[in-house]
Amino acid sequence: MGILLKESVMPFGLGLPEVLVIAVIALLIFGPKKLPEMGSALGKAIRGFKSGVSDEPAKSAPAEAESPQSLPSGKDS
């Protein structure tokens, strides 16, 4: 009896060989010094986006209640 290996599914239908080719091309284009910096910046951006999305519903409710009062009426008395 053979062991069945579950094939992992990567985003956009990319497999391991495709990801390796993309990584090698990125390494050739950006170089070994710039690539870790770009990865770090991308990770921080994704974390910021996730925290912004998860915090957004809690912050938007009070902002919507304040917005009609803070808008000028447009009429001068």
N, C-alpha and C positions, 0 to 999 in steps of 0.2 A: 504494500500500500504506500502510495506516495503522499507526501505532505502537500496540501494545497496552500499556495501562497496567495493572500489577498493582494491584488494590485492596488496601490494607492492612487487616488484620483487627485491630480493637481489642477489648479485653476486654469481655465482656458484650454483644457485638454492637452497640456504640455506634459511630456514624460521626462524622465531623468536625462536622456541624451540631449533633448532640446534645451533643457535648463543649463546643462553644462556648456553647450555651444554658446548660449547667450552670455553666460558668466565669463567665458574666455574672451569673447568679443568685447565685453564691457571692460575687462582687465586690459586688453590691448588699447582700447580707445582712451580710457581715463587714467591708466597707470596704477601701480600698487599703492601709491601714497594717497591719491584722491579718492579711491574707491571706498575705503573704510569711512572717510569723512562723509561721503554721500550716503552711505548706508545708515550712519548715525543720524544724519539730518532727516532722512526719510522716516526712520523709526520715531523720531521726536514729532514729526509732522503727523504721522498716523496716530500716535498716542494723544496728541492735542486734539485731533479731529474726533477721536472716540470720546474723549472727556467732554468736548464741546457738545457733541450729539447727546450724550447721556445727561448732561446738566441743562440742556436747552429747555425742556418742558417745564422744569421747576422755575427757571428764571423768566420765561416768557409770560407766564400768567400775571405776575405783578406788573411787568412792563406794559402789558396791554391795558391794565386798569388805569395806569397813570397817563398813558399817551393822550386820551381825549382832553384831559385837564391841562396838560402842558402845551397843547397846540394853541397858537394865537387865533382869535376869532376872525381877524381880518377886517373888523370894523373899528374905526377910530371914533371915540365919543368926544 
